[in-house]
Amino acid sequence: MIGKKHIETLRKGIKFILILLVIDFSLGYITKQFFYSQETGKYARSTQAIKETEAEILILGSSHAHRHYVPEVIEKELGKSCYNAGAEGQQLVYHLALLDMILKRYTPKTIILNIDEDFLLEFEEAYSRLSDLHPYYDEYSKELKPVLGLRSNFVDVKLFFHLYQMNSTIMHIIRYGASPQVDYKGYRPLFGTIKKSNDQRHKEDNNRENRGDVIDQNFVNTLKNIIITVKKKNINLVFVTSPSYNEVDHSKNISFSKIKEIIRAENVSFIDFINNPDFIHKNELFHDPSHLNDSGSKLFSKQVAQRIRRIHSGE
């Protein structure tokens, strides 16, 4: 028989858990209201893409997408609305999840995915950065669970708690509430140019993040799933690589070789601007060796749009 002391202890334990759940739900609910009220910053841009934009052309990719594609220029060239949903530091797994959430609501006519040549290489931070998707889990668990579950078998348990979902967003809400981050339909320009006197230093600086030299099969599957998902929706899919400041030899890059193999096998349109002579060593077009400045981005966006027009016209 359970003694009175044990019953009382059990009762207090249940009461404590209920109080914690009420606090979690209440504070989580309040935080989420602030989260969805954001007007600037990375979460505001992702929410815009997921819940609001109806742009005919959608841009996906990492910082090279976010910083290099100017919707205004693309709209002018192609006569179609455009939104830049690129996200700094995010890799293919993030963009598959983002795409699935977006397609739950509407279907764009064209998706441009800016491909980084190292996208398939092992990169553990690609998984940890998926925490940016946590605030959307309540509404999009079906779309997010396959991606968030790549490194955890307890996704539902952890994300049951609302404060856990929102814990990475609070400082961001405060920061950009106090100091708004301006963007132009998702595009954020970079200004300034590479100094000619620093050319040698820039040749030695490839600006790569710390990655392994082995292909991650999850990333390969993700790239294929992006292609499958888009084709099922009859969306025009175009892969693009951004210009490089220095001429680059990718002949031994196993990631880029695999990407091009998949592109050929899946018959996806591919526009390769790596080593494009219009940009190589053009100091006035680059903010740093890896990123175009605003002038370079406008030129690049115009040329990408012109190439897409030719692809769709069958030229």
Salt bridges, closest charged atoms under 4 A:
GLU8 OE2 - ARG11 NH2 2.43
ASP24 OD2 - HIS162 ND1 3.35
GLU56 OE2 - LYS109 NZ 3.30
GLU75 OE2 - LYS185 NZ 2.87
GLU77 OE1 - ARG309 NH2 3.18
GLU88 OE2 - HIS66 NE2 3.92
GLU88 OE2 - ARG67 NH2 2.91
GLU88 OE2 - ARG188 NH2 3.00
ASP116 OD1 - HIS64 ND1 2.89
GLU117 OE2 - HIS250 NE2 3.47
ASP118 OD2 - ARG208 NE 2.89
GLU124 OE2 - ARG151 NE 3.11
GLU125 OE1 - ARG129 NH2 2.72
ASP132 OD2 - LYS42 NZ 3.19
ASP138 OD2 - LYS32 NZ 3.33
ASP138 OD2 - HIS162 NE2 3.39
GLU139 OE1 - LYS51 NZ 2.76
GLU143 OE1 - LYS104 NZ 3.94
ASP156 OD2 - LYS145 NZ 2.62
ASP183 OD2 - ARG45 NH1 3.98
GLU209 OE2 - ARG129 NH2 2.69
GLU261 OE2 - LYS258 NZ 3.19
GLU266 OE1 - LYS231 NZ 3.52
ASP288 OD2 - HIS287 ND1 3.15
ASP288 OD1 - HIS291 ND1 3.14
ASP294 OD2 - LYS298 NZ 3.21
